[in-house]
Amino acid sequence: MSRPRSQAEYLARLVPPSVAGLNRRSLLAGAAGAGALLGTGVLAGCGSDSGSGTDSKTVSVGSNASDPTPKDVLAKLTAAFQGSSGIQANINTVDHNTFQENINNYLQGKPDDVFTWFAGYRMRFFAAKGLAGDVSDVWGKLSGFSDAFKKASTGDDGKQYFVPASYYPWAVFYRKSVWQQHGYQVPQTLDALNALGAQMKKDGLNPIAFADKDGWPAMGTFDILNLRINGYQFHIDLMAGKEAWTSDKVKKVFDTWAGLLPLHQPDALGRTWQEAAQSLQQKKSGMYLLGLFVAQQFNDNEQDDIDFFTFPEIDSTIGAKALDAPIDGYMMARKPKSTANAKKLLEYIGSVDAANIMVKGDPGTLVANTGADTSGYTALQKKAAELVGSATEIAQFLDRDTRPDFASTVIIPAFQQFIKDPKNIGGLLTSIENQKKSIFTS
């Protein structure tokens, strides 16, 4: 594939044709399954079904920004919004994973007026189900977003249901001082990565920090291995249910992963990503495959000591230019208690002023609005933006590129079983494929 000419062209590839072409009927069928499978708890929303727009002073925000840095950024955003509009934004923060697991029931109940969510398939899924509000008129007032970001915010009916705020690439992070101390070099191939990991073990380090207590981090490992071994289109088709998990191509991914597991931090199923990041921060681990948000776990005076490289090449005919770079942002409930206030908040979140607040407050993301003053980016953020700019294909992340019910009820337990016991790959893939057929044909 030819090298893209602009960031808009790179980001245009965030919405794969094989997924974008799914119709409303197929999405609704998936949503029916998600209602039973995404969790039984209901998030405590503050919205109503009136949609009357009579409340002129407040707007509620359902937020999954439970970690300190993004939580603080959202507080600053809403404070600035209140200062400029006179409208008070009441934030309902819920643990990130709990929010995600219960989103279906939350949206079918009385959700907050505005809520945090993800672009692409996961946005279209709930828009098609009628659980999100049309914000096309908000987009008519926004500037600084490429057509690619607008495409990633558009439902199957051609309307916009999402306002992007930030995005971040996945890569292999490390501490410069540790690597300088031991003379480590960035690996360009899988063999070099294995050799580096073996040396790190001899030096008393966990070669690769790893955690999967929450179920989703291991998806990033699968994604990058599949992208490197089988290429972007196969990966996207597999996520769309068009390829078999029992194929030799997928088996090769798991065989490769099994070979790398001894280099990973042990007991991953009992560890959160934050705890794994702390092992990198404390110089106990040599590397960590994660999103740019890992930088949130480092002190300000440690930011310059963080660096990263993209996961190395495995097949020279495929290369190492594809990556995960998910987009985060905000959506509106289908019937907010004040539609006008909800849209005013979304318009502010999509503004350059809001983007500038995010630049100053969060070293772990890149802002979506191209009009923002990014001179305040750390060296790590600047390099991350360059990485996204050099990518030839960009995926959203496994649980955003496939059906949410398949990701949550099949993939999470399957990957955790693999991590626990990587020997029975054939049986595991047969189980995944059988469940996939049932879910994707429902």
C-alpha positions as CSV (number, residue, x, y, z in Angstrom):
1,M,0.0,0.0,0.0
2,S,1.3,3.5,-0.9
3,R,2.3,5.8,1.9
4,P,-0.5,8.2,2.8
5,R,0.1,11.9,2.1
6,S,-1.7,13.6,5.0
7,Q,-2.9,12.8,8.5
8,A,-6.4,13.0,7.2
9,E,-5.6,10.2,4.8
10,Y,-4.1,8.1,7.6
11,L,-7.0,8.7,9.9
12,A,-9.5,8.0,7.0
13,R,-8.4,4.4,7.4
14,L,-9.8,4.2,10.9
15,V,-13.2,3.2,9.6
16,P,-12.6,-0.1,7.6
17,P,-14.9,-0.6,4.6
18,S,-15.7,-4.2,5.8
19,V,-17.2,-2.8,9.0
20,A,-18.6,0.5,7.7
21,G,-20.7,-1.5,5.3
22,L,-22.6,-3.3,8.0
23,N,-26.3,-2.4,7.8
24,R,-28.7,-1.3,10.4
25,R,-30.4,-4.8,10.6
26,S,-27.1,-6.6,11.4
27,L,-26.3,-4.0,14.0
28,L,-29.7,-4.3,15.7
29,A,-29.3,-8.1,15.8
30,G,-26.0,-7.6,17.6
31,A,-27.5,-5.1,20.0
32,A,-30.1,-7.6,21.1
33,G,-27.4,-10.0,22.2
34,A,-25.5,-7.2,23.9
35,G,-28.5,-6.3,26.0
36,A,-28.3,-9.7,27.7
37,L,-24.5,-10.0,27.7
38,L,-22.9,-6.7,28.5
39,G,-23.7,-6.9,32.2
40,T,-26.6,-6.8,34.7
41,G,-25.7,-3.7,36.6
42,V,-27.1,-0.3,35.7
43,L,-25.0,2.8,35.8
44,A,-26.5,5.6,37.8
45,G,-27.5,8.1,35.2
46,C,-29.1,11.5,35.8
47,G,-31.1,12.0,32.6
48,S,-34.7,11.6,31.9
49,D,-37.0,10.7,29.0
50,S,-38.7,14.0,28.8
51,G,-36.3,15.7,26.4
52,S,-38.3,18.8,27.1
53,G,-35.3,21.1,27.3
54,T,-36.8,23.0,30.2
55,D,-33.7,22.9,32.4
56,S,-31.7,25.9,31.4
57,K,-28.9,25.7,34.0
58,T,-27.5,22.2,34.1
59,V,-26.3,19.3,32.0
60,S,-25.2,15.9,33.3
61,V,-22.2,13.9,32.0
62,G,-21.7,10.2,32.4
63,S,-18.0,9.6,32.5
64,N,-15.6,6.6,32.3
65,A,-12.7,8.9,33.1
66,S,-12.0,7.3,36.4
67,D,-8.2,7.6,36.4
68,P,-6.8,10.7,38.0
69,T,-5.4,12.5,34.9
70,P,-8.4,12.2,32.5
71,K,-10.8,12.8,35.5
72,D,-8.9,16.1,36.2
73,V,-9.0,17.1,32.6
74,L,-12.7,16.6,32.3
75,A,-13.3,18.6,35.5
76,K,-11.3,21.5,34.0
77,L,-13.2,21.2,30.7
78,T,-16.6,21.4,32.4
79,A,-15.4,24.2,34.7
80,A,-14.4,26.2,31.6
81,F,-17.7,25.4,29.9
82,Q,-19.6,26.6,32.9
83,G,-17.5,29.8,32.9
84,S,-18.3,30.5,29.3
85,S,-21.9,29.4,29.1
86,G,-23.3,29.7,32.7
87,I,-24.4,26.1,32.5
88,Q,-23.3,23.8,35.2
89,A,-22.1,20.3,34.1
90,N,-22.6,17.6,36.8
91,I,-20.2,14.7,36.2
92,N,-21.2,11.2,37.1
93,T,-17.9,9.3,37.1
94,V,-17.9,5.5,37.0
95,D,-15.0,3.0,37.0
96,H,-13.9,2.7,33.4
97,N,-14.5,-1.0,33.0
98,T,-17.8,-1.0,34.9
99,F,-19.0,1.8,32.6
100,Q,-18.1,-0.2,29.5
101,E,-19.5,-3.5,30.7
102,N,-22.9,-1.9,31.6
103,I,-23.2,0.7,28.8
104,N,-26.2,-1.1,27.1
105,N,-28.4,-1.2,30.2
106,Y,-27.3,2.3,31.1
107,L,-28.4,3.7,27.7
108,Q,-31.7,1.9,27.9
109,G,-32.4,3.4,31.3
110,K,-32.1,7.1,32.2
111,P,-28.6,8.0,31.1
112,D,-26.8,11.2,31.6
113,D,-27.4,13.9,28.9
114,V,-23.8,13.4,27.5
115,F,-21.6,10.4,28.0
116,T,-18.1,9.3,27.2
117,W,-17.7,6.7,24.5
118,F,-15.7,5.5,21.5
119,A,-15.7,6.3,17.8
120,G,-16.2,3.8,14.9
121,Y,-18.1,0.6,15.2
122,R,-19.0,0.9,18.9
123,M,-20.5,4.3,18.3
124,R,-22.5,3.1,15.2
125,F,-23.7,0.1,17.2
126,F,-25.6,2.1,19.7
127,A,-26.6,4.8,17.2
128,A,-28.3,2.1,15.1
129,K,-30.1,0.8,18.1
130,G,-31.6,4.3,18.7
131,L,-29.8,4.8,22.0
132,A,-27.9,7.9,21.0
133,G,-28.9,11.4,19.9
134,D,-28.2,12.9,16.5
135,V,-25.6,15.7,16.9
136,S,-25.3,16.6,13.2
137,D,-26.2,20.2,13.9
138,V,-23.3,20.4,16.4
139,W,-20.9,19.3,13.7
140,G,-22.2,22.1,11.6
141,K,-20.6,24.5,14.2
142,L,-17.3,22.6,14.6
143,S,-14.0,23.4,12.9
144,G,-10.6,21.8,13.0
145,F,-11.6,18.2,12.3
146,S,-10.6,16.3,9.3
147,D,-13.1,14.4,7.1
148,A,-11.6,11.3,8.6
149,F,-12.7,12.2,12.1
150,K,-16.1,13.1,10.9
151,K,-16.4,9.8,9.1
152,A,-15.4,8.0,12.4
153,S,-18.2,10.0,14.1
154,T,-20.9,9.1,11.5
155,G,-23.6,6.5,11.9
156,D,-24.9,4.2,9.2
157,D,-27.7,6.6,8.4
158,G,-25.2,9.4,7.5
159,K,-25.8,11.4,10.7
160,Q,-23.2,12.3,13.3
161,Y,-23.6,10.8,16.8
162,F,-20.1,11.5,18.3
163,V,-17.7,14.4,19.0
164,P,-14.1,13.2,19.1
165,A,-11.8,14.6,21.8
166,S,-8.6,12.6,21.7
167,Y,-6.8,9.6,20.2
168,Y,-3.7,7.7,21.0
169,P,-1.4,5.1,19.4
170,W,-0.4,1.7,20.9
171,A,3.4,1.0,20.9
172,V,6.1,-0.6,23.0
173,F,7.1,1.9,25.8
174,Y,10.3,1.9,27.8
175,R,12.5,4.1,30.0
176,K,15.5,5.6,28.3
177,S,17.6,5.5,31.4
178,V,17.1,1.8,31.8
179,W,18.0,1.1,28.2
180,Q,21.0,3.4,28.3
181,Q,22.2,1.7,31.5
182,H,22.2,-1.7,29.8
183,G,23.0,-0.7,26.2
184,Y,19.7,-2.1,24.8
185,Q,18.8,-1.3,21.1
186,V,15.4,-1.1,19.6
187,P,14.5,-4.4,18.0
188,Q,13.6,-4.3,14.3
189,T,12.5,-8.0,14.0
190,L,10.7,-10.6,16.2
191,D,14.0,-12.5,16.6
192,A,15.7,-9.3,17.9
193,L,12.8,-8.8,20.3
194,N,13.2,-12.3,21.6
195,A,16.9,-11.8,22.0
196,L,16.4,-8.5,23.8
197,G,13.8,-10.1,26.1
198,A,16.3,-12.9,27.0
199,Q,19.0,-10.4,27.8
200,M,16.5,-8.4,30.0
201,K,15.8,-11.6,32.0
202,K,19.5,-12.0,32.6
203,D,19.7,-8.4,33.8
204,G,16.9,-9.1,36.3
205,L,14.1,-7.3,34.6
206,N,10.6,-8.5,33.5
207,P,11.1,-8.1,29.8
208,I,7.5,-7.1,29.0
209,A,5.2,-5.6,31.6
210,F,1.8,-7.3,31.3
211,A,-1.7,-7.2,32.8
212,D,-5.0,-8.5,31.9
213,K,-7.2,-8.5,35.0
214,D,-9.6,-6.1,33.2
215,G,-9.8,-8.3,30.1
216,W,-9.0,-5.7,27.4
217,P,-5.2,-5.2,27.5
218,A,-4.4,-8.5,25.9
219,M,-6.5,-7.5,23.0
220,G,-3.7,-5.1,22.1
221,T,-1.2,-7.9,22.0
222,F,-3.4,-10.0,19.7
223,D,-4.1,-7.0,17.5
224,I,-0.5,-6.1,16.8
225,L,0.5,-9.7,16.2
226,N,-2.3,-10.3,13.8
227,L,-1.5,-7.0,12.0
228,R,2.2,-8.0,11.7
229,I,1.6,-11.6,10.7
230,N,-1.5,-11.4,8.5
231,G,-1.9,-7.8,7.6
232,Y,-4.5,-5.1,8.2
233,Q,-7.3,-6.4,5.9
234,F,-7.2,-9.9,7.3
235,H,-7.4,-8.5,10.8
236,I,-10.4,-6.3,10.0
237,D,-12.2,-9.1,8.2
238,L,-11.6,-11.4,11.2
239,M,-13.1,-8.7,13.4
240,A,-16.1,-8.5,11.1
241,G,-16.7,-12.3,11.3
242,K,-15.6,-12.9,7.7
243,E,-12.6,-15.0,8.5
244,A,-12.3,-18.2,10.5
245,W,-10.6,-18.2,13.9
246,T,-9.6,-21.8,13.2
247,S,-7.6,-20.8,10.1
248,D,-3.8,-21.5,10.0
249,K,-3.3,-17.7,9.9
250,V,-4.9,-17.2,13.3
251,K,-3.2,-20.3,14.7
252,K,0.1,-18.7,13.7
253,V,-0.7,-15.6,15.7
254,F,-1.4,-17.7,18.8
255,D,1.7,-19.8,18.3
256,T,3.8,-16.6,18.1
257,W,2.1,-15.2,21.1
258,A,2.7,-18.4,23.1
259,G,6.4,-18.1,22.2
260,L,6.4,-14.5,23.6
261,L,4.5,-15.3,26.8
262,P,7.6,-16.4,28.8
263,L,8.9,-12.8,28.3
264,H,5.8,-11.3,29.8
265,Q,5.3,-10.4,33.4
266,P,3.8,-13.4,35.2
267,D,0.5,-13.6,36.9
268,A,-1.1,-11.1,34.5
269,L,-4.7,-12.0,35.3
270,G,-4.3,-10.6,38.8
271,R,-2.9,-7.3,37.7
272,T,-4.4,-4.1,36.4
273,W,-2.7,-2.1,33.6
274,Q,-1.9,0.6,36.0
275,E,0.0,-1.9,38.2
276,A,1.9,-3.1,35.2
277,A,2.7,0.5,34.2
278,Q,4.1,1.0,37.7
279,S,6.6,-1.9,37.2
280,L,7.8,0.1,34.2
281,Q,7.9,3.3,36.1
282,Q,9.8,1.6,38.9
283,K,12.3,0.2,36.4
284,K,11.4,-3.4,37.2
285,S,10.2,-4.1,33.6
286,G,12.0,-3.3,30.4
287,M,9.1,-2.8,28.0
288,Y,5.3,-2.4,27.9
289,L,3.0,-2.7,24.9
290,L,0.2,-0.3,25.7
291,G,-1.5,2.9,24.5
292,L,0.1,6.4,24.9
293,F,-2.0,6.8,28.1
294,V,0.7,4.8,29.9
295,A,2.4,8.2,30.3
296,Q,-0.3,9.2,32.9
297,Q,1.4,6.8,35.3
298,F,4.6,8.7,35.3
299,N,5.5,11.9,37.3
300,D,6.1,15.1,35.4
301,N,9.9,14.9,35.9
302,E,9.9,11.4,34.4
303,Q,8.1,12.3,31.2
304,D,11.3,12.9,29.3
305,D,12.6,9.5,30.3
306,I,9.8,7.7,28.4
307,D,10.2,6.6,24.8
308,F,8.6,4.0,22.6
309,F,9.0,2.0,19.4
310,T,6.4,0.4,17.1
311,F,6.1,-3.3,17.5
312,P,8.8,-4.9,15.1
313,E,8.3,-6.5,11.8
314,I,7.5,-10.2,11.7
315,D,6.8,-10.7,7.9
316,S,8.9,-8.5,5.6
317,T,6.1,-8.6,3.0
318,I,3.7,-7.0,5.5
319,G,6.0,-4.7,7.4
320,A,5.5,-2.8,10.6
321,K,3.4,0.2,9.6
322,A,-0.1,-0.8,10.8
323,L,-1.1,0.0,14.4
324,D,-4.0,0.6,16.8
325,A,-4.9,4.2,17.4
326,P,-8.4,4.5,19.0
327,I,-10.4,7.7,19.2
328,D,-12.2,8.7,22.4
329,G,-14.9,11.3,22.7
330,Y,-18.5,12.1,23.7
331,M,-22.1,11.2,22.7
332,M,-25.5,12.5,23.6
333,A,-28.3,10.4,25.1
334,R,-31.3,9.8,22.8
335,K,-33.6,12.0,25.1
336,P,-31.5,14.3,27.3
337,K,-33.3,16.4,29.9
338,S,-32.0,19.4,28.0
339,T,-31.1,18.8,24.4
340,A,-30.0,22.4,24.0
341,N,-27.6,22.2,27.0
342,A,-26.2,18.8,25.9
343,K,-25.4,20.2,22.4
344,K,-23.8,23.3,23.9
345,L,-21.5,21.1,26.0
346,L,-20.6,18.9,23.0
347,E,-20.0,22.0,20.9
348,Y,-17.6,23.3,23.6
349,I,-15.9,19.9,23.9
350,G,-15.2,20.0,20.1
351,S,-13.8,23.5,20.3
352,V,-10.2,24.6,20.1
353,D,-10.4,26.0,23.6
354,A,-11.3,22.6,25.0
355,A,-8.5,21.0,22.9
356,N,-6.0,23.4,24.4
357,I,-7.1,22.4,27.9
358,M,-6.5,18.8,27.0
359,V,-3.1,19.5,25.6
360,K,-2.0,21.1,28.8
361,G,-3.6,18.5,31.1
362,D,-3.0,15.0,29.6
363,P,0.4,13.8,28.3
364,G,-1.2,10.5,27.5
365,T,-3.4,11.5,24.5
366,L,-3.3,13.5,21.3
367,V,-6.1,16.0,20.7
368,A,-8.4,15.4,17.7
369,N,-8.9,19.1,16.8
370,T,-6.2,20.1,14.5
371,G,-6.6,23.8,15.4
372,A,-5.2,23.2,18.9
373,D,-1.9,24.7,20.0
374,T,0.2,21.6,20.2
375,S,3.4,23.4,21.1
376,G,2.8,22.2,24.6
377,Y,3.0,18.6,23.6
378,T,5.7,16.6,25.4
379,A,8.5,15.0,23.2
380,L,6.6,11.7,23.7
381,Q,3.3,13.2,22.3
382,K,5.1,14.7,19.3
383,K,6.7,11.4,18.5
384,A,3.3,9.7,19.0
385,A,1.7,12.1,16.5
386,E,4.5,11.3,14.0
387,L,3.9,7.6,14.5
388,V,0.3,7.9,13.6
389,G,1.3,10.1,10.7
390,S,3.6,7.4,9.4
391,A,1.1,4.5,9.7
392,T,-0.2,3.0,6.5
393,E,-3.3,1.4,8.2
394,I,-4.9,2.3,11.5
395,A,-7.2,0.0,13.5
396,Q,-9.5,1.2,16.4
397,F,-8.7,-1.7,18.8
398,L,-10.2,-5.2,19.0
399,D,-13.2,-4.5,21.2
400,R,-14.0,-1.4,19.0
401,D,-13.6,-3.1,15.7
402,T,-15.9,-6.0,16.4
403,R,-19.3,-6.7,17.9
404,P,-19.3,-5.7,21.6
405,D,-21.1,-8.9,22.6
406,F,-18.5,-11.0,20.8
407,A,-15.6,-9.1,22.4
408,S,-17.0,-9.2,25.9
409,T,-18.4,-12.6,26.2
410,V,-16.1,-14.6,23.9
411,I,-12.8,-12.9,23.4
412,I,-12.1,-11.7,26.9
413,P,-12.5,-15.2,28.6
414,A,-10.8,-16.9,25.6
415,F,-7.7,-14.7,25.8
416,Q,-7.5,-15.1,29.6
417,Q,-7.8,-18.8,29.2
418,F,-4.9,-18.7,26.7
419,I,-2.8,-16.7,29.0
420,K,-3.5,-19.1,31.8
421,D,-2.8,-22.2,29.6
422,P,-1.4,-21.6,26.1
423,K,-1.0,-25.2,25.2
424,N,-4.5,-26.1,23.8
425,I,-4.6,-23.5,21.0
426,G,-6.6,-25.7,18.6
427,G,-9.4,-26.3,21.1
428,L,-9.5,-22.7,22.1
429,L,-9.8,-21.4,18.5
430,T,-12.5,-24.0,17.7
431,S,-14.5,-22.7,20.7
432,I,-14.1,-19.1,19.6
433,E,-15.1,-20.0,16.0
434,N,-18.2,-21.9,17.1
435,Q,-19.3,-19.0,19.3
436,K,-18.5,-16.5,16.6
437,K,-20.8,-18.3,14.2
438,S,-23.6,-18.3,16.7
439,I,-23.3,-14.6,17.5
440,F,-22.6,-13.2,14.0
441,T,-25.5,-15.1,12.5
442,S,-28.0,-14.2,15.2
